[in-house]
Amino acid sequence: MINFCSSISQRKFVTVPFLRSVFTASHFGQAKRHHLPSLINHSKSSSIARGTKGFGSLTINPQMIASSGTNAQATKAAADSRLADVRKCMGALDGGKGVAAFIVPTEDPHMSEYSPSCFTRREFISRFTGTAGTAVITTDKALLWTDGRYYLQASQELGPEWTLMKAGSPGCPEIEDWLADNLQEGSRVGIDPFVHTLDSVKKLKGKLEPAGLHMVPLLHDINPVDQAWGSSRPELPQDAVRVHAMEWAGESVSDKLCRMRTKIQEAQADVLLVTMLDEVAWLYNLRGNDVECNPVFLSYAVVSVEGPAKLYVDAAKITQAVSDHLKSSGVEVVPYDSMMSDVISMVTAGKTLWVDPGKVSYAIIQAANEAAEEMKGREISGRKRGRKHDDHTAPYATQNGITKGKKAVLEMASPVVTAKALKNDAELAGMREAHLRDAVALCDFFAYLEDTVGAGLQLTEVQIDAELTARRAAQPGFVGLSFATIAGAGPNGAIIHYRAKEGTCRTVDSSTLLLLDSGAQYECGTTDITRTLHLGSPSKREKMAYTRVLQGHIALDMAVFPEGTPGCALDTLARLPLWKEGLNYRHGTGHGVGAALNVHEGPQSISPRFHITTPLAARMICSNEPGYYEDGGFGIRIENLVVVKEVTTANRFGGLASLGFERLTMVPIQTKMMDKSLMTAEEVNWVNAYHEQVFKEVSPRLANIPRALEWLMVNTKPF
C-alpha cells in the first residue's frame, strides 16, 4: 500500500489547568449489508475486516468492503452547509476575537495516519475520504491540499465550494505560503493545538509572523469542526485491549522499559512521553481495535527513570489478562484523560520531559511551557519579596532547578521509533509466517477469480474485495485487514488509493486490467501486497508499462548498498526504466511496515523525499512498490515486502557492511503481462528464481486446496 513520500453537549471535558480536554467520542458505525458471492456467509453481519479481539468467530463487515452509494447533489449541499456552520463558529473563537482562517489537518491527537472516526474532522468537513490532506477554511474560501496519490480522487469527491491544491506539483504553494500571500496583514489563523505537532507549529509561525499574521492556538476553545459536527459525531471506540503474545513480540515489556530508561538517562531527561499509538502498543506488548485496520488503541505512555511506567487508557478496555500482564511488567494503568494534568505536574515538579517534536501535539507543549513559566514567575516573585524557604516550602521551580538551566521539555526523536523499526528474530519469524498464510489466501483467490471470469461471469470490485477478505479470514490467527482493499478495475486502477463503493464500482471480466492492493493483520504479523493482472489479452502499451514497472521493482530488489545509505538514494533505481520511457509515478517507492502493527511506519522510507535521511538498516521491513498510472486508462503497481539484511561482498570499503533485501511476499507475478523482448536475461532469471522460491515455500500449504495448488504450479512455471 502506498504511503507518500493521517452535539457539543455530548462531548466530555476534563477540567485541568491551562487547557480544555480533547478527548471526545467515537464508535465505528454499522453499514448496511451487501450481497456477496459464494464464500460469504450471508446470514452473518459484522466484522471480518476488522477482525475480533480473541480471534474467535469471524464475520463480514460490509463497511470495510464498500461504502453505500450517495446522491452527489445531496452530498455537496451537505458539505456546503457544514462550511457555513464552521465559518459561523470561527467568528466566535478566542473569546469573540475570531479567526480569519482555520486549518483542519488529517491528524488526531496522536498524529495517526489513520484515526478513529471521531477524529476524522478533515473528512467530515471536506467529504474527501483519502488518508492524507489538509483543509484550510477562510471566510470566503475552502481549499484542500493533498499529494499525488489523491489528485484524481479528491477532484471527484470535493464539492463546488472547494479548491483542490495539488501539493508537490509545480506552482502549488505550501499552506503557510498561501496564507501569507492571501490573508490581510494582522489576520489571525486558528489551529486546534491538539492535532498539530510542535514542528508543524514552528514552521507555520515562521511563515506567518514575517507576513504580519498571527497564529492562534485555540487551547481553550472547542474545535469549530466539532461544533459543526454536533450530536452526529461518533463516540470514542470502546473495544478491549489484548496482550500481544511473547511468541511474536520476542522481547518482554520489562526489557523494553529497561532499554528506554537507559536512553532517557543518556539524554539527560527524567521522563519519556510516548504519544504515537503504535509506539505505545509496541512498548507494552499490547494490541487493540480502536482504529480501523490498525491494531492499536487510544493511549499514551510515560516512562520515568524512577518509579513505574504508566499507561494512559480507558480502564474499561483493560481485561484481567491485560491487567495482570501490565502489573507483572511494572506498568501502572491510569485514566486516558489524566495525561495532560500529569504532564503539568511533572513539569512543575522540575522533571525534564522528553518529547518527539515531530509527533507530540502542540497542546502538550503549550501546557508544559505554561506550567514552567508559572513556576518561574512564582519563584521570581518570591525572590522579590525576599522570602526564605526551607526544603518543604520552596517553590518547585527553585527546588527542582527549572530556573537553574534545566529544560522543562527536551525535543528529540523518540527512542521507541528506531527500536520498533529494527525487528527482532521473533518479529521477523512472525512476519514470514504471516506472509505464507497470506499466500495461501491469495493463491486460492486468484484461482477462483480466473475460473469465474473464465466461465464468462463478471465480478464487481466490491465482490472481489469480499471474496479475498473471506479467504484471508479463513487463515489461522486472522485479525482483520491491514488497510481497506484497493481493487481498481481499468481506469479505477489509476486512482492510486481507490476504494470501491457499492452502486458505483466497476465490473471485472476478461477485458479488464485489475490492480489489487491488499493486506491483512494476523496475530503474528502484517502483510501488504499489490498484484496487477489481466484476465484476458493485455494491450501492447499495458505490457510495456507493466514491464517497465517490473524492471524497476527488480532493480530495487537486487540492490546492494553500503550501510548508512538512506532510502532516498535508492528510489531512482525503481524509476529509471520508466524514466527512459518518459514515464513516472507520483508516490514513494517504499514505506516501513510494522510487525503485527501499522502497515505504514517510520522512520525509514524509499522515496524522493530527500529530507528523510534515516539510513536503511538490517532488520528493517520496507515495501518495494513502483507503479504507473494513466488517468482514465489503467493503473499498474507491483509490491512485495522485503527485509533489509546484511549481504556478503568481496570487499568492505571503509569497513562498512553491505546491505540488500530478503523478500517476504510469496505470491506469483503475472508473466502474461511481461514483454520478454524488453527484459534482460538477468531480469528473466530473477522472475524464474522468485517463482521457484514461491512454489517451494507455498505449495506444501496448498496440499488440501488442489485448485489453488494447480494455479500456483501454472503461474510459477519458468518464463
N, C-alpha and C positions, 0 to 999 in steps of 0.2 A: 504494500500500500504506500502511495506517495506521501511524503512529508516534506513540504517545501523547505527549499533552501532556507484553542483553544479557544381581596380588598385590603387595603392598608391595615385595617383593624385586625386582620388575621395574622399580621406579622408579629413575631415575638422579639422583644427587645430586652437587653440586659443592661442595667444601669451600672456603668463603671466610669471612673474619672476620664475625662478628656475625649470621650467618643461615644458613638451610638453603635449598637450591635448590628452586624451584617447578617447574622445567622437567621435565615428565613426558610422558606418552605420548599418541598419538592417531592412529588411521588410520580413514578412513571405511569402514565395513563394507559388504559386498556384500549386497544384498537379493535375495530371490527374484524371478524374472521373472513378469510378469503378461501375460495375453492381452490384446492391444490391437488396435484396429481398423485399417482399411486402410492408412494411411500408415506404420505402424510396421513396420520390418523385423524379423520375429520371429526371424531367425537371428542377430541381434546382441544383445549383452547389457550393455553398460556405459555410457557417460556422456554422453548428450545434454544432460542437465540441467545438469551441472556444466561441460560443455564440455571442450575439450582445450587444452593449453598452446600448441600451434602452429597451432591452427585447422585441423587435418587431418581425418581421417575421424571422423565423429561417430556415436555410437550411443546407445541408451536406457539410462538408469539408473533402473530402476523404483522405487528407494527415494526418488528425488526426486518421483516421481509419486504414490506412496502407500506407506504402511506396511502390513505384513500384519496381519490381524486377530489379536486375542489373546483369551484367555478372561478375562473380567473378574474372576472369583473368584481365579484364579491370580495375576493381576496385583496385586490388592490384598493378597493374602497375602505376595507377594514384597516389596511396599513396606513392609509391617509388619515383616518380618524385617530389612529394611535399617535401619529406625528403631532397632530393638533393638541392632543392631551399632554404629550411631553413638553411641547413648547409653552403651554399654559403653566405647567409646573416649573419650567426653567425660570420664568419671571418672578417666582416667589422664593427661589432658593437663597440661601445665605442671609436669612433674616430679612428678606424682601429686597435685597440688593440685586438679585437676579444674575443670570449669566447670558452672554450673547451666543455662546456655543457650548455644547456638551458632547463629550467624547464617550462612545459606547464600544469598548473592546469586546472580543470574544471571551476573554479570560474570566474565571471565577476568583474567589478569594485565595485559592490555592494555585492560581496561574495554570490551570489544567488546559490541555488541548481539547479534551472532551469534558463537558461539565454535566452535573445533574441538571435535570430540566428546569429546576427552579432558578438556575443561574444563567440560562440561555437568553440573556437580555438582548444581545445584538440580533439574534434570530427573531425574537419576538417583535422588535421594532422595525426591522427591515424586511422580514419574510425570507431573507436569504438563508438557506439551510447549510451552506458549506461550513467546514470546520475552521476556517481561517478568514479573518476580516475585521475591520474596524469601521464603525459608523461615526459620522460627525453630523450633528444636527445644529443648525443655526436658526435664527428667527425666520429665515426665508429659503433655506436650502437644506437638502439632506443628501449626504454623499456616503458612498461605501468604497473603502479601499480593500482590495483583495489581490492575491497573487495569480500567476498564470494558470494554475490548476483550475481556477474557478471563473475565468473571464466569461466563458460561454454560459455556464450555469447561472451566474449572477445576472447576466443580461436577460435571461429568461424569467428569473424569479423576482427581480426588483420591480416595484410599481412605478407609475409615471412621474411621481414627485422625486424619485431618486436618481442620482447621477453616479454611474459606475466609474471609479477611479482605478485604472489598471496599474497597480503597483508594480514597479520594476520595468515598466515599458517606457520607451523614450518620451520625454515631455511630461510624464506624470510626476507631480511634486510629491514629496513626503507630506504627511499630515501636518507636521509642525510648520513646514514652509507654506503650505496652503493657508493655514490660519494666519500666519504672519503677514501674508500678502493680501488677504481678503477681508480681514476684520479692521475696523477703525481703531486708531490709537486709543488706548485706555479701556478697550473692551476686556471683558472678563470671560475666561474659558474654564468651564466647570469640569471636574472629574470626580468620580467616586474613588477615593483613595484605596479602597479595599480591593479593587480589580486592576490596579496599575502597579507595576513594580517600581522599586526605588530607582533603578536605572532608567526606566522609561520616563519617569517624572523629571529626572535630571536633564534628559535630552529635551523634553518638552519645554521646561523652564529656560533652558539655554537658547532656544529659538524664539520664545515668546517675549522674554524680557527685553532683548535689544530692540524689538519692534514696538515697545511700549504697551504690550499686552500683559494681562495678569492671569496667572494660573490660580484657580481657586479649588483646593482640595476640600470637598464637601463632607468633612468628617462627621458633622453633627446632623446632616440632612438625610432624608430618605431619598434614595436614588429615584430620579424622576421617571425612569422607565418602570420601576416597581410601582410607582403611583399610578401610571397609566395602565399597567397590567391588572392591578386591583385584585379582587377576590378570585379571579380565574388563575392566578399564579399557582403553580404546583407546590405541593408540600415538600418538606425535606424527606429524602429517602430514609426508610426505616429497616432495611434488610440487616440481618445478623452478620457479624464478622465471623470468620472461620480461621483456624490455625493452618498455616502452610506447612506441610509435613517436612520433617527434618530430612527425609529421604531425598527430597528435591531441593530443599533450602541449602543443605550442605554446610551450614555454619550456625551455631547457636546464637540466640539473642545476646546472651552474656558475652560471648566472644566478640560479637559485632560492637556492643557497647564499650567493651574494653578498647577496641581499636579506635572508636570515636573519641573516647576520653583522652587517649594519647594524643590525637590530633588537636583536641581542644587545648591541652596543655602546651603543645608545641606552638600553637597560635597565640598563646598568652591571653586566652579568653577564659571565662568561667562557665559559660552556658552555650550550648548549640541549640538553636531553634530550627526545627525541620518543618517546612511548610508545604512541600510538594507531596501529594497523596501517594505516589508510587514510592517515594523515598521512605515515608512512614511505614508503608506496608512491607517493604524490603527489610528495613531496620528491625522490625519486631516480628518478622516471620508470620505475618497475618495477611489475609486477603478478604475482600469484601465484594459487594454487589451494588454499590451506590451509583456507579456511573456505567451507562450502557457500554458493553464490550470491554470495559477496563476493570479488572478485579481489585478495585480499591474502595476505600470508604472515607467519608468526611472526617478528617482528623488532623491534629498537629502532634508533634513530638518535641519534647525538651530533654536534652541530655546534659546533666551537670557533672562537673568534675567530682563534686561531693554530693552525696545524697542519691535518692532513687531517680531513675529516669521516669518521665511522665508521658502518658498517652492521653491526649485531649479528644474525647469521643463521647457521643451519646451513650450513656450507660445501658440503655435499653437494647443496644446492639451487641452487648457483651454476654456471651453464653458462659456457662460454668466452665466448659473446656478452655475457652479463651482466657477467662479469669485465672484459672489455675496455671495456664501457660505463662501469662504475664507475671503473676506473683512469683513463680519459680525463677523468673529471669530478673527479678528486681525492678519491675516496672509498675508504677502506680497509675491507676485509671482515675482521671479527673474529668469534670464536665467539659464538653466541647466549647461552650460559650464562656468559660472562665479563663481562656488563654490570654486574652488581652489584658485583663486585670492582673494576671500573674506576670506578664511582661513588665508592666508598670512597677509591680512590687520588686521584681528582680533588679530593675534599674535603680529604683530608689534605695535598694539595699547595697548599691555600689557594685553590682555584678556587671561584667563586660559580656554583652550578648552578641554571639556570632550569628550573623545572618548572611544569606546569599543575596546580593543586591539585584541579581537578575531574576530572582524568584520570589522574594519577600514582598508583601504588599506595602505600599507607601503608608497605609494606615497604621501598620505596626510600627514603622519607623517614626511616624509623626507622633504617635502616643509615647514611644520611648523617649524621643527627644524632648517632648513637653515635660515628661516626668523629670528628666535630668535637669532641664532648665529651672523647673520649680524648686528642685533641691538646691541648686546653685544659688537661686535667689534667696532661699531661706538662710543658707549659710552666710551669704554676704550681709544679709540683714542682721543676723546675729552678731557678726563682727562689728558692724557699725554701732550696735547698741552696747558693745563691749562686754557681752555675756561671757561667763566662764561656764564650761560644761564638764561634767565628768563623763566617763565612758557610756553611762546609761542614758544621758540626756542630750548628748551631742547630736546635731543633725546628721542624717545618714550621709549627706554629701561630704561632710568633713571626716566622719568616722571611716568611711569606706573608699575615700580617695577620688571622688568624682571631680573635685577641684584640684587634684594633685597630678593632673595629666593622664589619668586613667580614662580610657574611652568607655562611654556607655554602650556604644554599638561598634562592632567590628564587621566591616563589609568585606567578605571574601567568599569565593565559591564553596559550596557545601562539600565537605569531605565524603558525604554519602554518595554523591553523584559518581565519582570515579570508582568507589568500592562496589557499587551496584553494577557498573558497566563491565567490570572485569569478572567474568563468570568463573565460579569455582568448578571443580570436577563434577559435583553432583548436579549443578545447574546445567552444565553442558550435556551431561548424560540425559537429563530430563528433556532438554531441547531436542536432542537427537531422537529420543523416543517419541516425542510429540509429533515430529515430522514424519516418522514412519506410520504412526496411527493416521495422520492426515493423508498420507499417500494412499492408504487403503481406501479411505472415503472418496478421494478424488479419482482413483482408477475405476472404482465401482460406478461413480457418477458419469465419467466420460464414456464408459461402455454403454450405460443407459442412454446417454444423450445421443450417441452415434446410432444406436439401434432405433430410438424413437424417430429421429429425423430421417434415418434411412428407410423407415417404413412409410414415409410420406406424411408424417404428422408434424405439427408445429407445437412449440412451447413458447410461452411468454417469458420475458426476462424475470418476472416475479416467480413463475413456476420453476425456472432454473435455480434461482436462489433457494427456494423452498426444498427442492429435491436434493441439492448439495448439502444444505443445512441438516436435513434429516439423516443423511448418511454420516455426517460428522457426529451427530448426536448419538449414533449407534456405537461409536467407538468408546472404549473404556476411559473413564476419567474426564469425559467431556464436560466443560463448564459453560461454555457459550461461544459466541463468535468473538473474534478479536477486533473486528470493525464491521460496519454494515457492508454486505457484499456489493461489489460493483460488477454488475452483469450488463455490459453495454453492447447491444447488437447494432451492427452497421454504424450509422452516424452517431449513435449514442455512445459508442466507444471513444469518440473524440472528446467527450465531456469527461475530463480526467477523473473527477470524483463523482461520477454519475450515480444516482440511486433510483432504481426503477420504482414506479408507482402504478398501482392497480388502476386500470382505465386509461392510462396514457402510455404505458410501456409498449415496446415493440415485440414482435414475434421473431423466433429463430427458426429458420428452415435451411434447406440445402444451398441457398444462395447467400447465406449470412456469414460475415466475418464477426466472430464473437470475442470480445475482450472480457475475461473473467478474473477479477482481482478479489481474493477472499482469504480468510484466515480464521483460526479457531483458538480458543483458550482451553487447554487441558490442565489437569491438576499438576502435570509435570512440566509444561512448557507452553510456548506461544508460537503460532505459525502465521505466515503471511506469504502468499504465493500468487503470481499472476501468470496466466497462460492465455495466449491469443490463438484461436484456431478457426479454420474454415471448415464448414460441414458439407462443402461441395467442391467447386473448382475456383480457386482464387485467381484474381486478375494478375497480370504481369506486374503492375505497379504495386499491388499489395504484397506480392512476393519480394519485389525489390526492397520495399521499405522494411518488411519483416526481416529480411536477410541482413540489412544494414544494422537494424536494432540488435539482432542476434550477434553480429560481429562485435559490436560494442560491448555486449554482455560477456562474450568470451574473452575479449581483451582485458576487461577488468578482472574477471575470474582468474585469469592466468598471470596477473601482475605479481611481480616480486619487487619489493621496495625496502629501503633501509628503515630500521626502527626510528621513530621520531618524525615520520612523514605524515602530514595531515591529509585528511580525505580530499580536500580541495585540489591537492597536487595530482590525484588520480582521476578526477572527474573527466578530464578531457579524453582519457583512454576510451571511455564509453561513448563519447560523442564524435570522435574522429571519422568513423565510417559514414555517419550521417552528414557531417560537415562536408565531406568530399562530394556529396550529392546536393549540397546547398540546403540541407535539412537540419532540424534541431528539435529540442523539446523544452518546455517551459517548467521544468521541475528539477529537483535534485535527483541524483542517481542512486543515493543510498542513505538510509537512516539507521540509527541504532534500534535494537529491539530488546525488550525486557524478557527475563526468564519467568514464565508464568506471571507476567506483569503487562504493562502497557506495550502496545505494538510499536509505538514510537517512543524512543527515549534518547537522551544525550549521554555524554557531551559530544560524541563523535558524529560526523556527518561526511558524506561524499557528495559534494555539490559545488556549484560555482560561488558559493558564499565564502569569499576568501577571508572574511573576518573570523571564521571558525577555524582556529589554528590547533585545536586539540589533536595530537598525534593519534593515529590508529595504533592500537596496542594488542598484543597477544591476549586472547580470551574475550575480546570484544565481539559482539554479533552485529552484523550490518546487513542491509538489503542490497541487492545488485539489480537495479530495475530501470534500464534505459527504455525509452519509448519513442513513438512518433504518432502525431495526431493531425488529421485533416478535417477541419470543421465542415460538417455536412457530409462527410465521406465515411471515414473509419478511424479507429484507433488501434494502436499496437503497443503492447508492453510485454516484456519478458522479465520475470522476477524470481530470483532464488534468494534465500537467506544463506549467509556464509559466516564462518567464524574466522577471525584473524588468528593466524598461527605462525610460529617460527618455522622457517624452512632452511634447509641446508644449501649453502652455496660454496663454490670453490674458494672464494676469498671472503675476507671480513674487513672491508675497508674501514679504517678509523676505529676498528674494534667494535663496530656496530653489527648487531644481528640483522638478518634479513627476514622479512615477513611475507606471508602470502595468505591465501584463503582456503578454507575447507568448506565444502558445500554441505548444507543441512537439508535443503529441499530435495526430495526424491520422487519427482514426477516427470514423465517424458515431455519433451518439447516437440511440437508437431513438425515432422520433417516435410510434410506436404507443402508447408508454407516457405520452405527454404529454396532459394535459387542456387543450386550447387555450382553453376558456372561462375558465380560471383565470389565463391569461397575458396580459400587456400586449402591445401592438403592438411595443414596443421589445424585449421578450424573444423574440417570434416572429421579429423581424428578426435578432436575434443568432443564433438557431438556423440560419436560412437563410444568413446570411453565413458562419457557421462551416462549414456543409456545402458551400457554394460553394468555400471555401478548401481544404477536404479533397479535393474532387474534382479541383481544379486541380493540387494537389501530388501526389496519389497515383495518379491514373488513368494517367499515362504509364508507370508502373512495372507496371501490370497488363495491358499490351498482350498479353502471352503467356499470360495466365491469364483467358480470356474469361468464365468463370462468375463469377470474383471481380470482374471489371470490371462485369459486369451487375449484380451485387449492390450494388456501390458506386454505380452510377447510380441504382438504385431507392431506395437509402437516403440519398441526398443531394438528392433532389427537393425543391423548395420546399414548405414545410409550410403 
